Amino acid sequence: MSMTLRERKGDRMSEEKWHYMDGENSSGPHSEEHIFDLIEKGKVDKSVLVWAKGDEDWKPAEDVFDLEG
């Protein structure tokens, strides 16, 4: 049985600080867990652009989070 991204990550901060691009609009803030859920459910691709306050620019989720681990 395969583990979900959340199970592989263990306890993550549920702080809602992440935004992601939904088409031409940003959506957020969301928790890291919520972004993982969206990717797991196929609602967004792991290449979806994400951003949090303090970041210089938007980056693909797969470059920000350890989605394979």
Secondary structure, DSSP 8 states (H G I E B T S, - for coil): ----HHHHH-S------EEEEETTEEEEEE-HHHHHHHHHTTSS-TT-EEEETT-SS-EEHHHHS----
